[in-house]
Amino acid sequence: MRADTPLKAIACFDAVMRTGSATLAAEVLFVTPGAVGQQLRKLEQWLGIPLFVRSVRKLQPTDEALRYWQQVRPALEQIDEASASVQGRGARQVSLSMPPAFANTWFARRMADLTHALPDLQLRINAAEEAVDVVNGPYDLAVRHFDGKTDTLHASLLLRDEVSVFCSPQYRDGLPLRAVEDVQRATLLHITSHANWSRWLADAGVESNGKKSGLRFDQSELAIDAARRGQGLVLTSPWLLEDDLQQGRLVQVFAQPLRTGKGYYLVHAWEKTLSPGAQQLHEWIVSMSEQCVT
């Protein structure tokens, strides 16, 4: 190996190629996106070629970048496997990705049980709205909200997604909300990635009054927090509201649920053999989900 080989820059390049973005690569490497960008430019200068076509929000790898990654990736994996074997950490370190709302509610509520059940587990958690690449990426396991149909992943159903309408007790009593038709006077809190309001209204037999008011959020967490603060009605899964419902911050308003056809699934790549630690975590998460539905 040449003395001037920029190994740190190559590692950043590999992380970007695996995750698809400098932001996600920075989370994996525990650095800032700016530091990742600096290393990418350093590698491009060292190689003498551009590796990415840069736009405002996206890095598009060039053909040269794809060919280079195919050549260096096996060597990087071999280095990591050798290091893990020497350090004895390969069986204990596990990387898990989850949607932020799921990570901060359902999973966080059960973290104490996890640390008690698997005290030696070295867990790295990534909370991302977009589905991460568990086939080529650095993640052992991921929780995904989808219909469970996949040709490349092993998917274990954790929780079926059956959404209902929730709000704060103060908002419910202030309108007031007594019958389903009263929803026409309420502010609807929309989640852009889970557009279920039109289906719920149709199933509940509520006719549109032409009113298009409402608030729209890119993340479930933001819509749920707005509901806590008495800003409207949120249509979401009760699995994301366990603490709020138990402590009375939110209440279910109407009895009509909506089955979305999706669910929360625990996935991992078919061709990857789970490490002992990842297998233990998989079994623990599945066990916790089974307690919710029994």
N, C-alpha and C positions, 0 to 999 in steps of 0.2 A: 504493500500500500504506500502511495506517495505521502510524503510528510505533510504536504499542504492540503490533503483531502479534507474538505469541510464536513465532518461527520455530523455535527449538530444541524447543519443546513440540510443535509440529506435526510436526517430523521424528521425534520419539519416538513420537508417535501413529501415524505412517505405518509405522514399524518394527514396532510391536506388531501392527498390522493385517496386515502382510505375513507375519510369522512366527507369529502366533497366540498369543504369550505375552510377558510382560514379561521373563522370563528369557532367552529367545532373542533378543529385541530388544536387551537389554543386551549380549549377546555380539557382536551385529552392530555396535553403536555403541561398543563398548569402554568401557562404563560399568557401574555396578552396577544391579541390579534396583530398588533403592530410589530411585536417581536417576531411572530411567524412571518409576516410580510418582509421584514428585514432579512431574515435567513433565506427566504426564497430568492430575493434579489441577489444575495451573496452567492447562492448556488448558480444562478443564471450567469453571473459575471465569471465565475470559475469555469463553467462549461463553455461559455461563449455563445450561448443560444437562449432565446426566450422559451420559457417552459409553460407560460400561461398567457391567454388573451384576457386582459382585465377589463371588466365592466364595472358599473357602479356597485352592484351587489353580488357579483359572481366571478369566480375564477374558472376559466375554461381551459383545460390542459391541451397543449398542442400535441400533434402526432409524435414529435420528438420526446415530449414528456411521457407519453404512454409507453413508448418503446424503452425509454430509460428506466421507468418504474418497473416494467416487467423484468428487467435485468438485475436491478439492485434489490428488489423486494425479497427474493429467496435468500439472499445473503443476510439481509436485516433480520428475517425470521429465524435464521440459523443462529445468529448472534444472540437474539433474545432467548431462544430455547436453551442455548448453552449456558447463558447467564442464569436463567431460572433454575436450571438443573444444579449448578454449582451453589447457588444461594439457597436452594431448597424452598423457594417461594412459589414455584409454578402451581403447586397443588392448592395453595391458600389464597392467591390473588385472583379476584373475580371482578370483571367490569360489567356493570348493569346499566342499561338505559331505560328511561321511563318518561311518559308525558309529565310535564311539571305538576299538573293538578293531581294526578295519581300519586306522584312521588311525595307531594306535600300533605296529602290527606291519608288515603288508604295505607300506603306503605309506611309513612312516618308514624302513624298510629300504632304500628306493630314493630317498630324498630327495637324496642326494649326486649321483646320476645326473641327477636333475631339475635341480638348480642348475647342473650342468655343461652340460646340453643346452639349457636355457632361462635363461640368466643374467639376462636383462632382465625376466623375468616377475615381477610384483608379486602374489604369491599370498596370499589370505586363506583360512585353513582353519577350518571349523566342524566340531567333533566332537559329534554329537548322536545319541542312541539313537532318537528319534522322527524319522520322515521329514519333512524340511523341504519347504516349498512352493517348487518351482523354477519354477512357472508365474507366480505373482504375487509371490513372494518375491525377495530380493536376491541369490539364488545363480545363478551361470552354469551350474554343473555340480554333480551330486551322485552319490555312490555309494550304491546302495540294495541291500539284501538282500531279494529277493522273487522271484516266479516269472516276472518279465519281462512280464507281461500288463498293458498300459496303453493307454488311448485318447488320452491327453493328452501323453505324453512319448515322445521318441525314446530307446530303451533299447539299449545295446550290451553284450552279455554279456562280462564280464571273466573270471570264474572260476566254474565250476559248484561247487555246495556238496555235497561228499561227506564226511560226518563220520565220524570214527573215535574210538576210546577211547584216552585218553592219561593218564599219571600220571608221578610222579617215579620214578626207578629205585629209590629207597629204599622207596617205598610198594609197588611191584611185588614186590620181593624180601622185604619184611617179612611179607606175608600168608601165603604167596606166591601170585602169580597165574600159574597155568600153563595151565589150561583155561578155556573160556568159562564153565563152571558156577561157577568161583571168584568170578565177579562178584557172586554172591549174598551173599558175605561182606564185600563192599567197601562203602564209603560212596560214594554217587552224588552228584555235584555237578551240580545241575539249573540250567539257565538258563531263566528263565520265558518269555523271548521266543522260545526255540528248544527247544520241548518235544519232543525226539526220543528220549528214553530208552526209552519204552514200545515204540516202533517198532523200535528197535535190538534190544531184548531179544527181541521176538517173532520178528524175522528171524533172530536167532542161535539160536533154539530154547531159550531159557532160560525155564523156568517160574517163575512168581512164587511166592515162599515166604511171602507175606503180610507181609514186612518192608517198612516204609515209611520207614525211616530215610534220611537224606540231608540235604544242605544246598541251599538254593535262593537263587539270586542274580538280581538284576534286570539285571545287565550281564555280558557274556561275559568282560570283563577280570577281574572279581572271581573268577569261577569258575576261570579259567585260573591266576590267581595262587594260589588255594587248592590247585590241583593241584601247582603248583611247590613249595609248602610241605609236600607230602606229606599232604594232608588228604582225598584221595579220588580218584575217577576222573572225568575231564571228557570229555564227548562233544562234539567241536567239529571245526572245519575245520583241516586242516594248514596252510592258507594263513595262519592266525593264529598259527602256532607255529614259523615257519621258524627264527628265532634260537634258540628253546628246544630244538628238535630238533637243530640243528647243534651246539649247545654242550652237549648232554646233560642239560639240566635236566628235560626231559620225554622220554618214550619212548612209542611206540605199543604197546599191550598185546596187542590181539587183531587178527587179520587182517581180520575182518568189517567192511567199511565200510557206510554207509547213504547212499543217494542221497535227498536231501530234496525234490527237485523244484524247489529254489530255486537262486539263484546271486547273485553280486555283479555288479550292472549299473551302468554309467555312464549317467546320464540327463540330459536337458535338454529344455526345453519345445519343442514342435514349432514354435510360432509365433514363437519368438525366434531371431534370427540370431546365431550365436556370433561374438564379437569375434575378431580375429586371435589374441590371446593365449589365449582360451578354446579356440579351434580347435587351437592348438598343444598345449595341455595335454591336450585330448581325445585327440589322436593319440599323445602320449607315453604316457598311461596305457594305452591300448589296446595299444600296442607292448610295454610292459612285461608286460602280462597274456599276450600271445601267446608271449613267451619262457618263461613258466611252463608252458605246456601243449604246447610243441613238443619 
